[in-house]
Structures are given as structure tokens and as C-alpha cells.
Amino acid sequence: MTIEYQGGIRRKILRLLLSRPLSELNAASVARELGVSESTMRRRLRAEGCSYQQLLDEVRRFRCDQLMRIPRVGGKWIAAELGFQQTNSFYRAFSSWTGIPWREYKRACAGIAQVQ
């Protein structure tokens, strides 16, 4: 998976989200970093056809892809790394991204590890 940078504020937000731990960022802190109000940031994003939540989800999915390559990584740890307040929220997001529940994914990985 790759993240496409387009123009304007979207690009700046993506760079910021990719450069810092997501647990340290929220819409207000990102807007502050960019030197604009949160409402201005959201308005400019709307003008570019996206939202802060869409960008955050895109970066979370990208980072999740990277983190899942680490052997024996736990869902709770990944959830914290991706800035999810609750582990169950991560599990729901993972299922929507991949089409399979986290538990099934881990079971499949365990089976592959035993075969190798």
C-alpha cells in the first residue's frame, strides 16, 4: 500500500501524520502545527475533497500494514501505535480494511509460522 500525496493542505497533513506517532496527534494539534484553526483546516480539506478522518484512516491503514510485518505483534500494541483509544476500535477498523477479523488473521499467521 502506498499513500498518494496530492496538493495543498492534504499533503501537509499526510506528511505530518506520517512523521509522528499517531497517539500524539489529533485534529486540533495538527491544525496548530500548520498554523491554522481546526475549522480552517477542515474547510480547506473539504475543498480538496477529503476530511481529516479520511487522512487519518489512510495513514493508520498504511502503518498497520507495516506493523503487521513484525513477527508476533499484538493487536493491543498496534492499536496503541496507531492512536486508537480502544483496542476494539482497532479490531473493527482492521476488519473493514482487510475483510477478515483480527482473530482470523492471527490464526492464519500462527498456522503459517508452524509450517515454516
C-alpha positions in Angstrom: 0.0 0.0 0.0 1.2 3.5 -0.8 -0.1 6.9 0.2 -0.6 9.4 -2.6 0.3 13.0 -1.9 -1.9 15.4 -3.7 -1.9 19.1 -3.4 -2.4 21.7 -0.7 -3.2 21.1 2.9 -3.8 17.4 2.3 -0.1 16.9 1.5 1.0 18.8 4.6 -1.3 16.8 6.9 -0.2 13.5 5.4 3.4 14.4 5.9 2.8 15.4 9.5 0.7 12.2 10.3 3.5 10.1 8.7 6.2 11.8 10.7 4.9 11.5 14.2 3.4 8.9 16.5 -0.4 8.9 15.8 -1.1 8.6 19.5 0.4 12.2 19.9 -1.7 13.8 17.2 -5.3 14.9 16.9 -7.1 17.3 14.5 -6.5 20.3 16.9 -2.8 19.6 17.3 -2.3 19.1 13.5 -4.1 22.4 12.8 -1.9 24.1 15.4 1.2 22.7 13.7 0.0 24.0 10.4 -0.7 27.4 11.8 -4.4 27.4 11.1 -7.6 26.9 13.1 -9.1 23.5 13.1 -12.2 24.8 11.3 -10.0 26.4 8.6 -8.1 23.1 8.2 -11.3 21.1 7.9 -12.7 23.7 5.4 -9.6 23.5 3.2 -9.7 19.7 3.3 -13.3 19.7 2.2 -12.3 22.0 -0.7 -9.7 19.3 -1.7 -12.4 16.6 -1.4 -11.4 14.8 1.8 -11.6 15.0 5.5 -9.1 14.7 8.4 -10.7 11.4 9.4 -10.1 10.0 5.9 -6.5 11.0 6.0 -6.0 9.6 9.5 -7.6 6.3 8.4 -5.4 6.2 5.3 -2.3 6.7 7.5 -3.4 4.2 10.1 -4.0 1.5 7.4 -0.6 2.2 5.9 1.1 2.0 9.2 -0.9 -1.1 10.2 0.4 -2.8 7.0 4.0 -2.0 8.1 3.5 -3.1 11.8 1.9 -6.4 10.8 5.2 -7.4 9.2 6.7 -7.6 12.7 6.6 -11.2 13.9 4.3 -11.9 16.9 3.0 -8.3 17.2 -0.2 -8.0 19.3 -3.3 -6.2 18.5 -3.2 -4.1 21.6 0.2 -2.8 20.8 -0.7 -2.0 17.2 -3.9 -0.2 18.4 -1.8 2.0 20.7 0.7 2.7 18.0 -2.0 3.7 15.6 -3.6 6.1 18.1 -6.7 4.1 18.8 -8.2 4.9 22.2 -9.7 1.4 22.5 -8.4 -1.8 21.1 -11.9 -2.9 19.9 -11.9 0.2 17.7 -8.7 -1.1 16.0 -10.2 -4.5 15.6 -13.3 -3.1 13.8 -11.1 -0.9 11.6 -8.8 -3.9 10.8 -11.8 -5.9 9.7 -13.1 -3.1 7.5 -9.6 -2.7 5.9 -8.9 -6.3 5.3 -12.3 -8.0 5.1 -11.2 -10.5 7.8 -11.4 -10.3 11.6 -8.1 -9.8 13.5 -8.6 -13.1 15.3 -8.8 -15.0 11.9 -5.7 -13.1 10.7 -3.7 -14.1 13.7 -4.8 -17.7 13.5 -3.7 -17.8 9.9 -0.4 -16.3 10.7 0.1 -18.8 13.5 -0.6 -21.6 11.0 1.9 -20.2 8.6 4.6 -19.9 11.3 4.1 -23.6 12.3 4.5 -24.8 8.7 7.8 -22.9 8.1 
